[in-house]
Amino acid sequence: MSSSEKLSKTTVPALLELTAASQYNNRLVVKYYNNLTMRKAFLSTTPSLGLLSKENEDKVITCITNLFKAVSMYFDSPLSQEKAEVIAAELLSKYEYRSLKLEDLVVICKEIKEGDVFKITPARILRQVKKYSDDRQKLAIAINRELSESSKTALNNQLQERLNDHFKSTANVDKLASRRNQIESRFK
């Protein structure tokens, strides 16, 4: 096995580049991004659809249409280009969906193809996007709580370490404290 083959197996291509390719190949998306979950997609560092559309809206529309046309191939009647573009336009026009990432759309596509749906329509896809968006908001709240709790404990640990490092007590502090306790107990 050559070094370039090893490198190609360990390097994951960017989802934006895979989905925007003129000869779109869903096999590569499935190969590299099939293990995505909502949590992984949320924590990914890629930009949202809104930010991507500011740079190049046509490219983002192409990416979205390619993803949803590919997932429709799992069903009896694949989506036409026009129907897939309607979905892309809807996602980019609604503020709540502009925060989604391409990784989120891959997770949505996985949910659609693994669901109990037999016929795919733009309305069905948009219902799934709405459900996913609501679930993603709940996940964001839960992750925020986890991070705030872990940051509180980390902050407390840092403060304790700084106190231990910089607070110096006198050598006879223990003697003075025991003497004070003896005096207090004697006069009780």
VODRENGU-195531 format. One record per atom (N, C-alpha, C, CB): residue in one letter; y, x, z. Coordinates in pm, whole numbers, padded with zeros to 5 digits, always signed. Atoms other than C-alpha are relative to their C-alpha. Glycine has a CB too. Example, Ala and Ser with C-alpha at 12.3 -4.5 7.8 and 13.67 -1.06 7.14 Angstrom:
VODRENGU-195531
A-00119+00089+00000A-00450+01230+00780A+00120+00090+00000A+00003-00099+00125S-00119-00082-00006S-00106+01367+00714S+00109-00077+00073S+00046+00041-00142
END
This chain:
VODRENGU-195531
M-00117+00085+00000M+00000+00000+00000M+00123+00090+00000M+00000-00097+00122S-00119-00083+00009S+00332+00149-00101S+00101-00040+00107S+00063-00012-00140S-00099+00027-00104S+00630+00169+00131S+00087-00120-00036S+00089+00124+00023S-00081+00116+00039S+00823-00089-00074S-00074-00131+00027S+00038+00009-00148E+00078+00121-00031E+00538-00340-00030E+00002-00027+00149E-00144+00014-00050K-00007+00018-00146K+00537-00278+00346K+00136-00053+00039K-00029+00133+00073L-00135+00042-00033L+00913-00318+00358L+00022-00146-00039L+00102+00090-00070S-00019+00138+00043S+00901-00643+00160S-00074-00098+00091S-00048-00017-00143K+00073+00088-00091K+00647-00785+00407K+00071-00014+00134K-00141+00052+00021T-00067+00007-00129T+00860-00704+00711T+00141-00054-00012T+00002+00137+00064T-00136+00047+00018T+01200-00793+00567T-00002-00146-00044T+00074+00086-00103V-00009+00141+00034V+01282-01162+00559V+00128-00021-00080V-00001-00091+00130P-00120+00022+00081P+01518-01255+00276P+00085-00112+00059P-00038-00033-00145A-00092+00101-00051A+01823-01463+00357A-00029-00135-00064A+00147+00041-00026L+00031+00134+00048L+01766-01835+00326L+00101-00045-00105L-00003-00099+00116L-00103+00038+00096L+02095-01880+00142L-00033+00056-00138L+00138+00051+00046E+00033-00062+00129E+01985-01638-00129E-00125-00062-00061E-00019+00151+00017L+00123+00062+00052L+01639-01794-00158L+00026-00138-00059L-00104-00011+00111T-00021+00137+00046T+01766-02148-00195T+00103-00009-00113T+00044-00087+00115A-00102+00004+00106A+02057-02062-00426A-00047+00065-00129A+00126+00068+00048A+00050-00068+00119A+01841-01871-00675A-00009-00097-00117A-00137+00064+00027S+00002+00087+00118S+01865-02006-01028S-00142-00047-00031S+00059+00074-00121Q+00141+00039+00015Q+01484-02007-01052Q-00055-00025+00140Q-00084+00110-00078Y+00036+00028-00140Y+01432-02171-00712Y-00150-00006+00016Y+00064-00132+00047N+00142-00006-00026N+01091-02102-00566N-00024-00043+00144N-00057+00143-00027N+00023+00052-00135N+00999-02320-00267N-00110+00075+00073N-00035-00148-00007R+00109-00076-00061R+00691-02106-00207R+00055+00110+00092R-00091+00062-00108L-00058-00108-00082L+00912-01824-00076L+00064-00056+00127L+00104+00079-00080V-00059+00062-00119V+01099-02057+00159V-00109-00036+00099V+00083-00126-00038V+00112+00037-00088V+00769-02188+00296V-00061+00126+00060V-00107-00081-00079K+00061-00124-00048K+00635-01832+00326K+00079+00062+00115K-00013+00100-00115Y-00082-00071-00099Y+00925-01692+00524Y+00056-00090+00110Y+00112+00069-00069Y-00070+00086-00096Y+01067-01996+00704Y-00083-00119+00047Y+00128-00050-00060N+00083+00113-00040N+00771-02225+00774N-00018-00010+00151N-00135+00010-00066N+00019+00004-00144N+00759-02131+01143N+00129-00034+00076N-00053+00134+00048L-00126+00036-00065L+01115-02248+01214L-00017-00124+00087L+00109-00024-00105T-00007+00117-00087T+01171-02485+01501T+00147-00034+00018T-00070+00026+00138M-00138+00039-00022M+01483-02671+01604M+00072+00103+00086M+00006-00138+00066R-00061-00099-00090R+01548-02417+01880R+00033+00129-00075R-00093+00029+00118K-00025-00122+00078K+01511-02118+01645K+00115-00020-00098K-00127+00044-00075A-00107+00029+00096A+01735-02283+01388A+00135-00007+00071A-00027-00131-00074F-00126+00011-00075F+01998-02361+01653F+00050+00138+00043F-00020-00089+00123L-00040-00132-00049L+01997-02005+01786L+00020+00103-00110L-00103+00050+00096S-00020-00095+00110S+02010-01842+01441S+00148+00031-00015S-00058-00055-00133T-00139-00046+00008T+02324-01648+01364T+00063-00027-00137T+00007+00149+00030T-00056+00028+00132T+02377-01777+01012T+00112-00104+00011T-00110-00051-00096P-00111+00096-00007P+02692-01977+00934P-00045-00143-00031P+00110+00041-00098S+00030+00141+00021S+02698-02355+00926S+00031-00041-00144S+00080-00088+00099L-00028+00051+00134L+02717-02568+00614L+00150-00010-00025L-00065-00137-00020G-00146+00010+00015G+03087-02623+00676G+00063+00134-00034G+00061-00054+00127L-00055-00133+00029L+03163-02251+00683L-00044+00049-00137L-00042+00099+00108L+00049-00042+00131L+02945-02185+00382L+00072-00072-00113L-00150-00024-00011S-00066+00077+00105S+03114-02462+00185S+00145+00044-00020S-00005-00149+00032K-00135-00053+00017K+03455-02306+00251K+00000+00118-00096K+00059+00043+00135E+00010-00117+00089E+03338-01993+00071E-00037-00041-00141E-00102+00099+00054N+00048+00037+00132N+03147-02152-00217N-00074-00133+00011N-00091+00110-00059E+00059+00133-00019E+03085-02526-00210E-00110-00029-00102E+00109-00107-00010D+00102+00025+00103D+02890-02534-00537D-00133+00066+00037D+00048+00052-00136K+00122-00071-00039K+02642-02279-00405K-00071-00075+00113K+00033+00144+00045V+00057+00075-00112V+02590-02483-00087V-00065-00129-00051V+00108-00032+00106I+00057+00122+00058I+02533-02801-00288I-00130+00034-00072I+00100-00067-00097T+00122-00043+00069T+02279-02613-00500T-00111+00026+00101T+00027+00126-00083C+00100-00029-00103C+02100-02492-00186C-00059-00128+00058C+00061+00085+00112I+00046+00125-00061I+02083-02838-00032I-00085-00080-00099I+00121-00084+00047T+00076+00077+00098T+01969-03006-00353T-00136+00064-00027T+00078-00012-00131N+00129-00068+00022N+01700-02742-00407N-00097-00026+00114N+00022+00150-00016L+00088+00025-00114L+01564-02790-00056L-00058-00142-00003L+00076+00022+00132F+00048+00138-00005F+01544-03168-00077F-00080-00038-00124F+00118-00094+00015K+00084+00024+00117K+01409-03170-00433K-00138+00060+00023K+00065+00060-00128A+00129-00064-00027A+01138-02930-00317A-00084-00082+00097A+00021+00141+00056V+00077+00079-00095V+01038-03147-00021V-00046-00131-00065V+00083-00029+00127S+00041+00124+00067S+01027-03452-00247S-00122+00021-00088S+00115-00057-00083M+00118-00029+00081M+00756-03278-00450M-00129-00031+00077M+00001+00147-00045Y+00116+00035-00081Y+00519-03355-00162Y-00034-00149-00010Y+00024+00037+00146F+00017+00145+00009F+00557-03727-00240F-00025-00041-00144F+00123-00073+00056D+00033+00051+00133D+00468-03946-00537D+00116+00008-00098D-00047-00142+00009S-00115+00001+00091S+00817-03977-00680S+00103+00103+00046S+00064-00141-00007P-00098-00102-00037P+01027-03660-00667P+00143-00049-00020P-00023+00128-00081L-00140+00036+00013L+01402-03690-00622L+00057+00057-00129L+00081+00051+00122S-00072-00051+00117S+01621-03657-00927S+00114+00090+00049S+00055-00117-00088Q-00112-00089-00032Q+01903-03405-00939Q+00117-00080+00057Q+00045+00078-00124E-00113+00083-00044E+02159-03684-00895E-00020-00049+00143E+00019-00119-00094K+00026+00049-00136K+01992-03826-00584K+00010+00113+00102K-00138-00066+00007A-00010-00114-00090A+01963-03481-00428A+00146+00042+00019A-00082+00119-00054E-00142-00033-00013E+02331-03419-00500E+00074-00102+00086E+00066+00009-00138V-00058+00103-00088V+02417-03749-00328V-00024+00038+00145V-00061-00140-00031I+00031-00043-00137I+02243-03620-00016I+00089+00118+00038I-00149+00039+00013A-00084-00118-00028A+02430-03288-00040A+00144-00041+00024A-00007+00100-00116A-00139+00045-00018A+02764-03464-00080A+00017-00072+00133A+00040-00094-00115E-00006+00071-00129E+02689-03686+00220E+00000+00098+00116E-00120-00098+00014L+00007-00099-00109L+02598-03386+00437L+00131+00077+00012L-00117+00097-00024L-00123-00077-00004L+02913-03200+00342L+00123-00085+00031L+00020+00072-00130S-00116+00084-00025S+03141-03500+00380S+00010-00047+00145S-00003-00121-00090K-00003+00045-00139K+03041-03601+00734K+00018+00119+00094K-00129-00077+00035Y-00034-00109-00092Y+03187-03388+01009Y-00117+00041+00088Y+00117-00041+00088E+00110-00031-00092E+02883-03413+01237E-00112+00079-00068E-00056-00127+00058Y+00105-00072+00071Y+02654-03275+00965Y+00045+00138-00048Y-00048-00083-00117R-00050-00130+00048R+02878-02984+00867R-00036+00114+00097R+00152-00007-00018S+00038-00104-00097S+02768-02800+01183S-00146+00042-00018S+00022-00050+00142L+00139-00038+00026L+02407-02795+01061L-00004+00127-00084L-00077-00114-00072K+00021-00122+00078K+02272-02474+00911K-00110-00025-00102K-00035+00122+00092L+00109+00013+00096L+02039-02422+00619L-00136+00002+00070L+00006+00111-00105E+00124-00003-00077E+01769-02341+00875E-00032-00138+00057E+00009+00103+00113D+00020+00136-00049D+01821-02686+01023D-00055-00090-00110D+00131-00057+00055L+00048+00081+00112L+01767-02839+00680L-00146+00031-00031L+00085+00023-00125V+00142-00034+00019V+01438-02649+00647V-00085-00072+00104V-00021+00155+00009V+00074+00070-00106V+01326-02795+00981V-00006-00150-00032V+00067+00024+00139I-00001+00141+00039I+01431-03142+00861I-00101-00025-00112I+00142-00043-00044C+00096+00014+00111C+01231-03091+00542C-00144+00005+00052C+00022+00110-00106K+00134-00006-00060K+00927-02992+00750K-00034-00131+00069K-00009+00117+00101E+00024+00126-00070E+00965-03305+00962E-00026-00114-00099E+00119-00035+00089I+00018+00106+00100I+00993-03524+00653I-00139+00009-00062I+00108+00010-00111K+00130-00011+00069K+00684-03385+00483K-00117-00018+00095K-00011+00134-00070E+00107+00018-00097E+00479-03396+00805E+00003-00137+00067E+00007+00108+00105G-00015+00131-00060G+00596-03746+00896G-00092-00104-00062G+00142-00045-00011D+00083+00111+00046D+00441-04084+00832D+00067-00077-00113D-00029-00094+00116V-00072+00062+00110V+00651-04153+00523V-00082+00016-00128V+00141+00063-00016F+00075-00006+00125F+00492-04236+00190F+00091+00004-00121F-00094-00118-00010K-00096-00001+00110K+00800-04280-00026K+00130+00060+00052K+00023-00145-00057I-00121-00069-00045I+01106-04061-00007I+00119-00052-00081I-00015+00154-00016T-00124+00045+00061T+01455-04189-00077T+00115+00073+00068T+00017-00156+00013P-00116-00062-00066P+01803-04051-00005P+00031-00064+00136P+00122-00009-00090A-00027+00067-00129A+01844-04312+00269A-00098+00047+00107A-00009-00154-00016R+00102-00048-00096R+01520-04201+00436R+00033+00142+00045R-00141-00003-00064I-00036-00139-00034I+01632-03838+00424I+00121+00000+00092I+00029+00083-00127L-00120+00005-00084L+01972-03926+00570L-00029-00056+00139L+00108-00084-00068R+00042+00048-00133R+01806-04123+00853R-00063+00114+00080R-00099-00119-00012Q+00064-00113-00066Q+01597-03816+00930Q+00104+00104+00042Q-00104+00065-00093V-00108-00094-00033V+01910-03597+00923V+00076-00051+00123V+00097+00018-00120K-00071+00060-00114K+02084-03838+01165K-00082+00017+00129K+00028-00150-00026K+00088-00016-00116K+01785-03833+01402K-00003+00146+00045K-00143-00049-00032Y+00003-00143-00032Y+01767-03455+01384Y+00131+00044+00063Y-00029+00082-00127S-00131-00036-00053S+02140-03422+01447S+00015-00045+00146S+00112-00061-00086D-00005+00049-00138D+02113-03637+01762D-00088+00085+00092D-00044-00147+00006D+00090-00084-00080D+01815-03436+01887D+00057+00141+00018D-00139+00008-00067R-00060-00134-00006R+02000-03113+01810R+00113+00004+00103R+00053+00042-00139Q-00106+00007-00101Q+02294-03224+02025Q-00059+00006+00141Q+00083-00127-00017K+00066-00005-00131K+02058-03284+02317K-00053+00140+00029K-00116-00102+00006L+00048-00137-00017L+01904-02941+02261L+00116+00095+00033L-00072+00047-00127A-00116-00084-00026A+02249-02782+02256A+00046-00013+00145A+00116-00037-00096I-00037+00022-00140I+02328-02937+02594I-00098+00070+00092I+00006-00151+00032A+00102-00064-00083A+01999-02815+02739A+00011+00152-00005A-00140-00043-00046I-00014-00146+00013I+02048-02462+02603I+00125+00047+00073I+00006+00042-00149N-00122-00036-00070N+02403-02458+02737N-00022+00003+00150N+00113-00098-00035R+00032+00001-00143R+02273-02552+03083R-00080+00123+00039R-00077-00128+00038E+00083-00118-00028E+02008-02280+03069E+00084+00127+00002E-00112+00012-00105L-00082-00120+00008L+02262-02021+02964L+00099+00008+00116L+00075+00004-00133S-00095-00004-00110S+02512-02123+03230S-00070+00033+00132S+00074-00135+00012E+00074-00033-00122E+02247-02112+03504E-00042+00147+00003E-00123-00090+00013S+00040-00141+00004S+02119-01775+03389S+00121+00092+00013S-00075+00030-00131S-00119-00084-00015S+02473-01642+03363S+00051-00001+00144S+00111-00047-00094K-00039+00005-00141K+02545-01762+03719K-00086+00095+00083K-00011-00144+00055T+00087-00091-00076T+02242-01580+03856T+00026+00145-00037T-00148-00035-00024A-00032-00137+00041A+02328-01273+03651A+00130+00046+00065A+00010+00011-00153L-00127-00034-00062L+02682-01283+03785L-00018+00027+00149L+00103-00112-00022N+00028-00022-00142N+02556-01318+04143N-00070+00133+00022N-00084-00114+00056N+00070-00128-00012N+02321-01024+04090N+00094+00117-00022N-00115+00007-00100Q-00098-00106+00024Q+02603-00814+03947Q+00092+00019+00120Q+00082-00031-00127L-00087-00009-00117L+02827-00897+04243L-00073+00065+00117L+00051-00140+00041Q+00078-00059-00109Q+02551-00810+04489Q-00019+00150-00022Q-00136-00070+00012E+00016-00143+00030E+02489-00478+04314E+00130+00075+00025E-00045+00019-00145R-00129-00067-00022R+02860-00394+04320R+00031+00011+00148R+00113-00076-00071L-00021-00007-00144L+02880-00482+04687L-00087+00109+00064L-00030-00135+00065N+00090-00102-00055N+02578-00266+04764N+00046+00141-00036N-00141-00021-00051D-00043-00133+00045D+02721+00024+04563D+00130+00044+00066D+00017+00001-00150H-00134-00039-00042H+03078+00015+04690H+00036-00032+00145H+00098-00065-00087F-00032+00033-00138F+03070-00136+05038F-00070+00098+00092F-00041-00146+00033K+00053-00098-00095K+03025+00136+05295K+00036-00045+00142K+00055+00143-00030S-00025+00039-00139S+02986+00042+05659S-00006+00125+00088S-00102-00107+00048T+00001-00113-00092T+03034+00267+05956T-00141+00019+00055T+00101-00021+00115A+00134-00034-00046A+02732+00436+06105A-00040-00080+00124A-00010+00148+00029N+00035+00067-00125N+02752+00258+06441N+00021-00151-00006N+00082+00057+00111V-00017+00144+00014V+02792-00096+06301V-00112-00076+00068V+00008-00038-00147D+00113+00070-00061D+02444-00196+06417D+00010+00005+00153D-00133+00060-00048K-00015-00012-00146K+02511-00066+06767K+00108-00094+00050K+00033+00146+00039L-00110+00087-00042L+02840-00252+06786L-00041-00148-00004L+00123+00023-00089A+00044+00139+00012A+02680-00577+06666A-00098-00035+00112A-00066-00024-00137S+00095+00030-00107S+02395-00554+06918S+00073-00004+00134S-00114+00105+00003R-00078+00000-00125R+02643-00470+07197R+00078-00131+00013R+00097+00122+00003R-00075+00125-00002R+02855-00772+07101R-00093-00118+00032R+00072-00023-00135N+00097+00106-00027N+02545-00996+07104N-00042+00000+00147N-00123+00015-00091Q+00036-00009-00140Q+02451-00869+07449Q+00109-00056+00090Q-00029+00144+00037I-00113+00048-00077I+02795-00942+07583I+00011-00152-00011I+00131+00068-00048E-00011+00145+00019E+02801-01292+07431E-00111-00073+00073E-00004-00035-00149S+00112+00069-00065S+02457-01379+07564S+00014+00008+00154S-00135+00063-00045R-00016-00013-00144R+02548-01257+07911R+00097-00105+00053R+00050+00141+00035F-00099+00094-00049F+02847-01492+07937F-00021-00143-00044F+00133+00044-00044K+00028+00138+00043K+02683-01803+07797K-00044-00086+00113K-00105-00003-00106
END
